[in-house]
Structure formats: structure tokens, C-alpha cells
Amino acid sequence: MAGPSIPSPPLDRRGFLQRIGRGGLGAALVAAPGGGFAAGQARSSQSLRGTLEARVAATGARGEARVWWSVDTDERVVGLTFDDGPHPDLTPQVLEILARYEVRASFFAIGALVEAHPELLAQVHEAGHEVGNHTYHHVSAERMDRDDVLATVERGADAVAEVLGDRPRWFRPVKGHVTGAVLRAAARVGHDLAIWSVSRGPRTSSDTDVDAVRDHLTTHHHEGAIVMLHDGVGRSALDPFGQSARLERRRATELAVLPEVIERWLADGYRLVTLSELVDQHHRPGRPPLDGSGGSAGDGRAAPAAGDAVATSLD
């Protein structure tokens, strides 16, 4: 059973990092709304390591979870990703746009929707795109206990495997919330975690503000970015009373700008690739990921730049 939902006051990034530094909440890394971690926030991620290791090690878990929000590269390459599908209306539209420009992307699928629309997931795969796990029922880890987090990650991975034959490499936690339980579950299932450095833009912009979303996406992209958009409407697709009208408006806005955004990126010399290609072929290994071995925050080691992976030991 999922644990009770305990509302928490919103935190800005400084407050979040301060709370982690005090050993407070179990959240390890949250994608910056509308953008990525600036260098200062990326350097602060170094201070997360000890706290996370202590909290996750206390569970007896073993292994390693790698968390990516972008890659360190000088090449003009972007990992375009879509969350919350497969959706019978939105997913085919996204696939048509990607095919029009002959670009590939990664799709993070909700397990319950995979079971409802297996043919759509097969279409995503057959079109050459990568498929990742976005949990089984799209509930944030902050609202569940450790066992339920593991169950939803495993069940989501198995739903994908039922259609495609194998569990996916990639996992994206709901709302980008990474907790100790999420890291433990990812290690158990064998996932790498993908957050993002660019999204549709600030939540303060109107749901239907096409200009704001287009301008944000075409001015905030960068070499090695992981861009997060949507081909579904999240948990509302599972609501027996109907989908969220607000999310439908937001998704329609993303779809409306997607062709022009892709055209501008391509005109700027960017290539759009899957996450595995982005990480495996374009990450510059000049600075190794944090792996929990030796050193500590403030020990004088060179800080990782935005774009490095964070590998958190679970031993």
C-alpha cells in the first residue's frame, strides 16, 4: 500500500540543497523547472553524495545508480525525450512529426498505458526510437514507501518488456523526483536514470502560450542537453472521470511548437538522438562521474561541470 501523502512546502533550488545538506528529505536530485542546473547547482551536487550513500546504504541495497540530466560535450547534439505515453491521440502525432524530420527520440512510457496500448509502444520502437520506463502508474515516489517504489518501477519495466522483449535501459522518475528509494529501485531493476536540463519552460507561462514555449525551447537548448516534452497526459489518462483539461492544453501547445523548434535546432546544426546514443557516443569522459569512492565535498577536487553523470554508490 502506498504511504500517506504528506504535503510539503515548495522549495527553490537553494532551499532544496540546504535541506539535503542537513540530511533532511530523501530527494536526491530534482530537475530545475524550465531549465537545467547552472554550474553552481551542479557543483553543489557533490555535497549530495555522502548523504545519499548513508541513506541508501541503510536499506542494505547494493549496486550503483547513474543519474544524467545532460552530457558533457562540445558537439551540437540533443537528446529529445517524451514522457507519459503511449497515448492514442498524442503519440501518433509526435511520431509523425519526428518522421517528417527524420530524427529519433526517447519515449518514457507509463506501464499501465503500455498495457492498454501495446500497439502504440510497438510503433514507437519500430520507428527507431528508444523506449524507457516511467513507472507503472505515474505516482511520485514522495507519495510511496520504499517497497511500493520498487514495485512500480519493476512493473513498469516488465510492461515494456512484455511488448518489446527486454526491460529498458532508462528510467525517468515521476516529476523528476529522485529519492533514496528510487535509486535503490533503479539499481535493482538495472536502470540508468534520466532527468533533464531543458523543458517546455517556466510553469508561470500560460498553458497555451505558444510563443513562450517556442522561444524557451529555441533559446535554452545547449550541447548535450536532455530535453523533456510529452506525448501523454500523465496519470490523468488513467482517470475514469476523464483527462485533465489543463494538461491537454499544455500538450497541444507543445505539439504546436514542436515542428518549428526542431527546424530551428536543425538549422543551428544540432542533431537529435536517443539517450543511449547521447550518453554512449557523445559524452566527453574528461572528468569521471562521481562514484562515491574517496573524497568529499570541499576536499579540493575539481567540481563536475553541468552535464556530468552522477553515479551514486549503493554499497
C-alpha positions as CSV (number, residue, x, y, z in Angstrom):
1,M,0.0,0.0,0.0
2,A,1.2,3.5,-0.8
3,G,2.1,5.6,2.2
4,P,0.1,8.6,3.1
5,S,0.7,11.8,1.1
6,I,2.3,14.4,3.3
7,P,2.2,17.9,1.7
8,S,5.5,19.8,1.8
9,P,6.1,23.5,1.1
10,P,7.7,24.2,-2.3
11,L,11.4,24.6,-2.3
12,D,13.6,26.7,-4.6
13,R,16.9,25.1,-5.6
14,R,18.8,26.8,-2.8
15,G,16.4,25.6,-0.2
16,F,16.5,22.1,-1.6
17,L,20.2,21.9,-1.5
18,Q,20.3,23.3,2.1
19,R,17.8,20.7,3.2
20,I,19.8,17.9,1.6
21,G,22.9,19.2,3.3
22,R,21.2,18.9,6.7
23,G,20.2,15.3,5.9
24,G,16.6,16.2,5.6
25,L,14.4,14.9,2.8
26,G,15.3,11.8,0.9
27,A,15.1,13.5,-2.5
28,A,18.5,13.3,-4.2
29,L,18.1,15.3,-7.4
30,V,15.3,17.3,-8.9
31,A,15.4,18.7,-12.4
32,A,15.4,22.5,-12.4
33,P,12.0,23.8,-13.6
34,G,12.1,25.0,-17.1
35,G,15.9,24.6,-17.4
36,G,19.0,23.0,-16.1
37,F,21.3,23.2,-13.2
38,A,23.7,26.2,-13.5
39,A,27.3,25.5,-12.7
40,G,26.7,26.5,-9.1
41,Q,24.0,24.0,-8.6
42,A,26.0,21.3,-10.4
43,R,28.9,21.8,-8.1
44,S,26.5,21.6,-5.1
45,S,25.5,18.1,-6.3
46,Q,28.9,17.0,-5.0
47,S,27.6,17.6,-1.5
48,L,24.7,15.2,-2.1
49,R,26.9,12.1,-2.3
50,G,27.6,11.4,1.3
51,T,24.1,12.0,2.5
52,L,22.7,9.7,-0.3
53,E,25.2,7.0,0.4
54,A,24.3,6.9,4.1
55,R,20.6,6.9,3.5
56,V,20.6,4.3,0.8
57,A,23.2,2.1,2.4
58,A,21.0,1.9,5.5
59,T,18.5,-0.1,3.4
60,G,21.1,-2.8,2.7
61,A,20.9,-2.2,-1.1
62,R,23.9,-2.9,-3.3
63,G,24.8,-1.7,-6.7
64,E,25.1,1.7,-8.5
65,A,22.6,4.1,-10.0
66,R,23.7,6.6,-12.6
67,V,21.8,9.8,-12.9
68,W,22.0,12.0,-16.0
69,W,20.5,15.4,-16.7
70,S,22.7,16.2,-19.7
71,V,26.1,15.1,-21.0
72,D,29.4,17.0,-21.1
73,T,30.1,17.5,-24.8
74,D,31.1,20.2,-27.3
75,E,29.1,18.6,-30.0
76,R,25.8,20.0,-31.2
77,V,23.7,17.1,-30.1
78,V,20.5,16.9,-28.1
79,G,18.6,14.0,-26.5
80,L,14.9,14.7,-27.2
81,T,12.6,12.8,-24.8
82,F,8.8,12.4,-24.4
83,D,7.0,11.4,-21.2
84,D,3.6,10.0,-20.2
85,G,2.6,7.9,-23.2
86,P,1.7,5.9,-25.1
87,H,-1.4,8.0,-25.8
88,P,-3.8,7.1,-28.7
89,D,-4.0,10.7,-29.9
90,L,-0.8,12.4,-28.9
91,T,1.8,9.6,-29.5
92,P,0.9,9.2,-33.2
93,Q,1.1,13.0,-33.7
94,V,4.6,13.1,-32.1
95,L,5.7,10.1,-34.2
96,E,4.5,11.8,-37.4
97,I,6.5,15.0,-36.6
98,L,9.7,13.1,-35.8
99,A,9.4,11.0,-39.0
100,R,8.9,14.2,-41.0
101,Y,12.3,15.5,-39.9
102,E,13.9,12.1,-39.7
103,V,15.0,12.4,-36.1
104,R,15.0,9.9,-33.3
105,A,14.0,10.4,-29.7
106,S,13.4,8.5,-26.4
107,F,9.9,7.8,-25.0
108,F,9.3,7.2,-21.3
109,A,6.2,5.1,-21.1
110,I,3.7,4.6,-18.2
111,G,3.3,0.8,-17.7
112,A,-0.5,0.9,-17.3
113,L,-0.8,2.7,-20.6
114,V,1.6,0.3,-22.3
115,E,-0.8,-2.5,-21.3
116,A,-3.7,-0.5,-22.6
117,H,-2.0,0.4,-25.9
118,P,0.8,-2.1,-26.7
119,E,0.5,-1.5,-30.4
120,L,1.5,2.2,-29.9
121,L,4.6,1.2,-28.0
122,A,5.5,-1.2,-30.7
123,Q,5.1,1.6,-33.3
124,V,7.4,3.8,-31.3
125,H,10.0,1.1,-31.2
126,E,9.6,0.1,-34.9
127,A,10.1,3.8,-35.9
128,G,13.6,3.6,-34.4
129,H,13.0,5.4,-31.2
130,E,14.2,4.3,-27.7
131,V,11.7,3.3,-25.0
132,G,12.2,4.0,-21.3
133,N,10.3,3.2,-18.1
134,H,8.2,6.0,-16.4
135,T,6.8,3.8,-13.6
136,Y,3.6,1.7,-13.8
137,H,1.0,4.1,-12.6
138,H,2.7,7.6,-12.6
139,V,2.6,8.3,-8.9
140,S,5.5,10.3,-7.4
141,A,8.0,8.5,-5.2
142,E,7.4,11.0,-2.5
143,R,3.9,9.6,-2.0
144,M,5.0,6.0,-1.7
145,D,7.0,3.8,0.7
146,R,10.2,2.0,-0.4
147,D,8.6,-1.3,-1.4
148,D,5.9,0.4,-3.5
149,V,8.5,2.5,-5.3
150,L,10.3,-0.8,-6.2
151,A,7.1,-2.4,-7.3
152,T,6.0,0.4,-9.6
153,V,9.5,0.6,-11.2
154,E,9.6,-3.2,-11.7
155,R,6.1,-3.4,-13.0
156,G,6.7,-0.5,-15.4
157,A,9.8,-2.2,-16.7
158,D,8.0,-5.5,-17.1
159,A,5.1,-3.9,-19.1
160,V,7.7,-2.6,-21.6
161,A,9.4,-6.0,-21.7
162,E,6.1,-7.8,-22.4
163,V,5.8,-5.8,-25.7
164,L,9.5,-5.3,-26.7
165,G,11.1,-8.4,-25.2
166,D,13.5,-6.7,-22.8
167,R,13.4,-4.3,-19.8
168,P,14.5,-0.9,-20.9
169,R,17.8,0.7,-20.0
170,W,16.4,4.0,-19.0
171,F,14.1,5.1,-16.2
172,R,12.7,8.6,-15.5
173,P,11.0,9.1,-12.1
174,V,7.7,10.9,-12.0
175,K,8.2,14.7,-11.8
176,G,12.0,14.1,-11.8
177,H,11.9,13.3,-8.1
178,V,14.9,11.1,-7.2
179,T,14.8,9.7,-3.7
180,G,16.8,7.0,-1.9
181,A,14.0,4.5,-2.7
182,V,14.2,5.5,-6.4
183,L,17.9,5.0,-6.6
184,R,17.6,1.6,-4.8
185,A,14.8,0.5,-7.2
186,A,16.8,1.6,-10.3
187,A,19.8,-0.4,-9.1
188,R,17.6,-3.4,-8.5
189,V,16.0,-3.3,-11.9
190,G,19.2,-2.3,-13.8
191,H,18.1,1.2,-14.9
192,D,20.1,4.3,-15.6
193,L,18.1,7.4,-14.6
194,A,17.4,10.3,-17.0
195,I,16.3,13.6,-15.7
196,W,16.5,16.7,-18.0
197,S,18.2,20.0,-18.4
198,V,15.5,21.7,-20.7
199,S,11.7,21.5,-20.6
200,R,8.9,23.5,-22.1
201,G,9.6,26.5,-19.9
202,P,8.5,28.1,-16.6
203,R,5.3,27.0,-15.1
204,T,4.4,30.6,-14.8
205,S,3.8,30.8,-18.6
206,S,0.3,30.3,-19.9
207,D,-0.8,26.8,-20.8
208,T,-1.5,28.0,-24.3
209,D,1.3,30.5,-24.8
210,V,2.8,29.1,-28.0
211,D,5.3,31.9,-28.3
212,A,6.7,31.5,-24.8
213,V,7.2,27.7,-25.2
214,R,8.7,28.0,-28.6
215,D,11.1,30.8,-27.6
216,H,12.1,29.0,-24.4
217,L,13.0,25.8,-26.3
218,T,14.8,27.6,-29.0
219,T,16.9,29.7,-26.7
220,H,17.7,27.4,-23.8
221,H,18.9,24.3,-25.6
222,H,22.6,23.5,-25.4
223,E,25.2,21.0,-26.4
224,G,24.4,17.7,-24.7
225,A,21.0,18.8,-23.5
226,I,18.3,16.3,-22.4
227,V,15.0,17.9,-23.4
228,M,11.8,16.8,-21.8
229,L,8.4,17.1,-23.6
230,H,5.3,14.9,-23.5
231,D,3.3,12.5,-25.7
232,G,0.7,11.9,-23.0
233,V,-1.2,13.5,-20.1
234,G,0.3,11.7,-17.2
235,R,-1.9,10.0,-14.6
236,S,-4.9,11.8,-15.8
237,A,-5.0,9.4,-18.8
238,L,-5.9,6.7,-16.2
239,D,-8.6,8.7,-14.5
240,P,-12.0,7.2,-15.1
241,F,-13.5,10.6,-14.9
242,G,-11.5,11.9,-17.9
243,Q,-8.2,13.5,-18.7
244,S,-7.0,16.8,-17.2
245,A,-8.2,19.6,-19.5
246,R,-5.3,21.7,-18.4
247,L,-2.8,19.0,-19.3
248,E,-4.5,18.6,-22.7
249,R,-4.0,22.3,-23.4
250,R,-0.3,22.2,-22.4
251,R,0.3,19.1,-24.6
252,A,-1.4,20.8,-27.5
253,T,0.9,23.8,-27.1
254,E,4.0,21.6,-27.1
255,L,2.8,19.8,-30.2
256,A,2.0,23.1,-32.0
257,V,5.6,24.3,-31.5
258,L,7.5,21.1,-32.0
259,P,7.9,21.3,-35.8
260,E,9.3,24.8,-35.7
261,V,11.5,24.0,-32.7
262,I,13.0,21.0,-34.5
263,E,13.5,23.1,-37.6
264,R,15.4,25.8,-35.6
265,W,17.6,23.2,-33.8
266,L,18.5,21.5,-37.1
267,A,19.2,24.9,-38.7
268,D,21.6,25.6,-35.8
269,G,23.5,22.5,-36.7
270,Y,22.1,20.3,-33.9
271,R,21.4,16.6,-34.2
272,L,18.6,14.9,-32.3
273,V,19.4,11.5,-30.9
274,T,18.3,8.9,-28.4
275,L,19.5,9.0,-24.9
276,S,21.7,5.9,-25.3
277,E,23.4,7.5,-28.3
278,L,23.8,10.8,-26.5
279,V,25.4,9.2,-23.5
280,D,27.4,6.3,-25.1
281,Q,28.7,8.2,-28.2
282,H,28.9,11.9,-27.2
283,H,29.7,12.2,-23.5
284,R,33.2,13.5,-23.0
285,P,34.8,11.4,-20.3
286,G,37.4,14.1,-19.3
287,R,36.0,14.2,-15.8
288,P,34.8,10.9,-14.3
289,P,31.3,10.7,-12.8
290,L,31.1,10.9,-9.0
291,D,31.2,7.3,-7.9
292,G,31.3,7.6,-4.1
293,S,34.9,6.4,-3.8
294,G,37.1,8.8,-1.9
295,G,36.9,12.5,-1.4
296,S,34.1,14.6,-0.1
297,A,32.5,17.9,-0.7
298,G,35.0,20.6,-0.1
299,D,38.1,18.3,-0.4
300,G,39.6,20.3,-3.2
301,R,38.8,18.0,-6.0
302,A,37.7,19.7,-9.3
303,A,33.9,20.0,-9.2
304,P,31.9,18.4,-12.0
305,A,30.5,20.7,-14.7
306,A,26.8,20.7,-15.5
307,G,26.4,17.7,-17.8
308,D,28.4,15.1,-15.8
309,A,26.7,12.0,-14.7
310,V,26.3,11.4,-11.0
311,A,27.0,7.8,-10.1
312,T,25.9,7.1,-6.5
313,S,27.2,4.0,-4.9
314,L,24.6,1.9,-3.2
315,D,27.0,-0.4,-1.3
